[in-house]
């Protein structure tokens, strides 16, 4: 096992300090330990049956990704990801965490700039052309099905732009299609027109794909050590196989949130106290919401279950959201992310020593300040009877980021077992896709369009102000 000094810890003492009414007691957790053990075993059993292939990603061969990344670095100044949801959020989270929030503006940068377009907003797509030269840009089109409307729209738009910039004979050099290895519209284009391609591994859903070529290519292009990213995930895999929930941070994280959900704590706020981890909260929101928000359980009973994820950022949102968390309803668990050692401490110099508002800061650092702010917020929430817990990262590096992502994925899978729902489908998302196809006149969706038009015809004119 890797160096334990790089292990992420889950500290849920403040859930216990809040106690029985709005938090949990040690006895309550002990009473549910057997249920958690069954959930851990069920996840591992599904894995052994070949059902959860995302769990094997830490051990995948990355040579094809690394070779392609090298070619892109040699040829292009910009790398643009065209994707949405799980085909984009992980790329953003990993880049912000490991390259930092100012990567594209860094004059010392030696790798291509990274842009991720994850919306069909017209100004967002067209606006990119103001800051890139299409002739010096590679585009990674990511959709497992090969038919995601938002992504294919961006592909059509930028395909036309590139074709006008470099000509049709060089068009395919500017696009990498990441999609199903065997089927789908994008795979058909790869086979017919010779685009470079990477596979979305079979059995790996979008929100669990960040450690696959979906997320690894943009990471490798921008200079991130993807082997260390996967090594961290493999370390988390070892930890999260532990059958005792008290020794398994993924299982305990799932168990705490499952038991609190039963007490009406149905919102989890992920609040990193590190700017680099800001976008991990965004990625987690999709992972948690899309996996656990379900209408029916495995027996087919209607349960309409699912804790709601909310993203926040410390210390920024101490000045916007924490008032609600401290004095509002008792329906939230705050999940902090804390970094023990920052790459830069940021020493605070002495000045205005005769003014107390300044003098007490002298001799400290930004690192001390932000961690003191985390601790102070946790204390305030605990005193207000609001449960909170903290994932503690020794530092932010490729190993700990890979570890954190995998740990949260396993936590989600175990939570699905506890809630007795399928954490790996998304029927609510699919129904929205069908409605979009119908509204835009896609062949085969005529009946759905007719149903939509009939429903829209029943609009109440008083309901629009």
Beta strands, then each sheet from edge to edge (+ up, - down):
strand 1: 9-11
strand 2: 78-82
strand 3: 113-117
strand 4: 137-142
strand 5: 175-180
strand 6: 196-200
strand 7: 267-272
strand 8: 294-296
strand 9: 302-305
strand 10: 308-313
strand 11: 332-341
strand 12: 388-395
sheet 1: 1+ 12- 11- 7- 10-
sheet 2: 3+ 2+ 4+ 5+ 6+
sheet 3: 8+ 9-
end
